[in-house]
Amino acid sequence: MSIVNDITLYDSEFVLIQKLIFKNVGITLDESKKSLVKNRLMKRLNFYGLSKFSDYLRIAQFNRDEASEMINQITTNETYFFREQVHFDFLQDIVKQVKADEMLRVWSAATSLGAEAYSIAMVLDSILGDSRYEVFATDINTEVLQIAKKGCYPLSWADKISNAYKQSYCLKGKNQYDKQFLINHELQKNVYFSQANLLEVQSEIGRFDIIFLRNVLIYFNDEIKALVIENVIKNLKNSGYLIISLTENLRNINNRMLKQVDTSIYQKVQI
Ligand SMILES: C[S@@+](CC[C@H](N)C(=O)[O-])C[C@H]1O[C@@H](n2cnc3c(N)ncnc32)[C@H](O)[C@@H]1O
């Protein structure tokens, strides 16, 4: 099959993609994203041997699996270990206050490749031991979740992990894996990965003491942001904490159940 690189993405086709992505994921793709979207979806056209976006969109519109593949291509998954260190310092302070007979549940709600979830697990494990916490990690993108579940990363990703955590939780690869490291099995078994769409209420996953919802709100307009916040805090225990990114804000989101306690950190209050 020949690989085609130069296919026109017509405005009407881009509008359809904008609508599909907004409806399914809540992400607003503005005009400036057109060529990025085109480049990312070319892979899928080549997969089917198609030479027109209209033909591809007919598949993506009516086939759930292809809609999911399309979402995998469009979402931005940048992440790294111990991103925004202040949040992990805050987490450490909270964990130190956990009583001996208590269990802590943390949700990494747009986890991407798992670096956030495993960073959280390292902090919890080092203080609580491996039987008193649970990290639940979700994302809409099925491809990143597959990678996250393997827990295997390029060695350069370990740069921000402290030596103590590296020693306790990371295994350096050998031979053909010498440029990679693996999160050890003991830590992996306390981190559960599953697909979840933030536009939907997650009634099955229970309540959490802390929810990390970082670097995802930036992709949403205010209306979707408010919906996502309303959804996720249903899974937050009273007095539990919601952590967003330092580069995000809830300025236009009037949620009376959240009290800001620090930059990018909110606490659920009873009303
Ligand atoms: C930039 S990454 C952030 C990863 C991590 N939280 C961090 O701060 O490093 C954003 C993630 O949000 C996910 N995402 C976007 N829209 C979503 C939705 N509606 N439901 C669940 N996840 C979504 C994307 O797939 C992507 O992996």
The ligand as an SDF file (V2000), in Angstrom:
LIG
                    3D

 27 29  0  0  0  0  0  0  0  0999 V2000
   -1.2180   16.9030   28.8800 C   0  0  0  0  0  0  0  0  0  0  0  0
   -1.7620   15.3820   29.5170 S   0  0  0  0  0  0  0  0  0  0  0  0
   -1.5710   15.6440   31.2720 C   0  0  0  0  0  0  0  0  0  0  0  0
   -0.9640   14.4490   31.9600 C   0  0  0  0  0  0  0  0  0  0  0  0
   -0.6910   14.6000   33.4520 C   0  0  0  0  0  0  0  0  0  0  0  0
   -1.8900   14.8920   34.1970 N   0  0  0  0  0  0  0  0  0  0  0  0
    0.3650   15.6580   33.7140 C   0  0  0  0  0  0  0  0  0  0  0  0
    0.0150   16.7250   34.2540 O   0  0  0  0  0  0  0  0  0  0  0  0
    1.5210   15.4390   33.3840 O   0  0  0  0  0  0  0  0  0  0  0  0
   -3.5420   15.5520   29.3130 C   0  0  0  0  0  0  0  0  0  0  0  0
   -4.2680   14.2090   29.2810 C   0  0  0  0  0  0  0  0  0  0  0  0
   -5.6820   14.4490   29.3790 O   0  0  0  0  0  0  0  0  0  0  0  0
   -6.3440   13.4500   28.6270 C   0  0  0  0  0  0  0  0  0  0  0  0
   -7.7250   13.8910   28.3290 N   0  0  0  0  0  0  0  0  0  0  0  0
   -8.1210   14.8770   27.4980 C   0  0  0  0  0  0  0  0  0  0  0  0
   -9.4580   14.9690   27.4770 N   0  0  0  0  0  0  0  0  0  0  0  0
   -9.9160   14.0080   28.3170 C   0  0  0  0  0  0  0  0  0  0  0  0
  -11.2270   13.5930   28.7170 C   0  0  0  0  0  0  0  0  0  0  0  0
  -12.3410   14.1620   28.2520 N   0  0  0  0  0  0  0  0  0  0  0  0
  -11.3220   12.5820   29.6040 N   0  0  0  0  0  0  0  0  0  0  0  0
  -10.2010   11.9830   30.1030 C   0  0  0  0  0  0  0  0  0  0  0  0
   -8.9520   12.3180   29.7550 N   0  0  0  0  0  0  0  0  0  0  0  0
   -8.8150   13.3280   28.8700 C   0  0  0  0  0  0  0  0  0  0  0  0
   -5.4710   13.2820   27.3950 C   0  0  0  0  0  0  0  0  0  0  0  0
   -5.6730   12.0620   26.7510 O   0  0  0  0  0  0  0  0  0  0  0  0
   -4.0630   13.4430   27.9700 C   0  0  0  0  0  0  0  0  0  0  0  0
   -3.4560   12.2000   28.2200 O   0  0  0  0  0  0  0  0  0  0  0  0
  1  2  1  0
  2  3  1  0
  2 10  1  0
  3  4  1  0
  4  5  1  0
  5  6  1  0
  5  7  1  0
  7  8  2  0
  7  9  1  0
 10 11  1  0
 11 12  1  0
 11 26  1  0
 12 13  1  0
 13 14  1  0
 13 24  1  0
 14 15  1  0
 14 23  1  0
 15 16  2  0
 16 17  1  0
 17 18  1  0
 17 23  2  0
 18 19  1  0
 18 20  2  0
 20 21  1  0
 21 22  2  0
 22 23  1  0
 24 25  1  0
 24 26  1  0
 26 27  1  0
M  CHG  2   2   1   9  -1
M  END
$$$$
